[in-house]
């Protein structure tokens, strides 16, 4: 797959994907060869991608990062989605020794105390499991959309991820939330009931709150941090994360 994993290839793929519908975008990636992995957080846009993969029976591995701190509604939705589409969503969990080491250093909920501590928790519960989930992958499919936050406003359809040496595919980059909701309604896609209770973006339970009318979609994530570019590190280079190097366990 070496020939596929370069900036030139990802740019060409980006241009090709732009003119296609969702199912065609996913089918094109599945047919390129090499392992394609879709990481779902069970959010509403991820459910749309899962529905397309499941309905079309595409050769794409669907995985989720089961952090151990998810809402019960999210965990239940994993089972419901598997049942509806007759598919397996592979759970990647953190290593217990890493969690123990984190708790000894910061406290189990130490992520409220500093950005460093928060990134260290995300490293243990998300980044390290993600690295295992993406082992051997040529393509990483995500539900990133340009409308989710200012930080994601330039999301392309395909981009080379040099850190992970693969091509990241964002097949919903140009979809707005209205289009997502219409797809869900038209295709009877199961979604997290918390979306209807003011949670457009749902992560770990202690790090997610409902948003107020007019707030950005991701305003309820790590709301105590005073940084409008806050992310968990899945979609930004590790080098860009504050203090992660010194806190990674
Ligand atoms: S979102 Fe919160 S609980 Fe989940 S891994 Fe990150 S800091 Fe830890």
Boltz pocket constraint, residues with backbone or C-beta under 6 A from the ligand:
constraints:
  - pocket:
      binder: B
      contacts: [[A, 67], [A, 69], [A, 111], [A, 117], [A, 118], [A, 119], [A, 121], [A, 122], [A, 123], [A, 125], [A, 126], [A, 203], [A, 204], [A, 205], [A, 206], [A, 207], [A, 232]]
      max_distance: 6.0
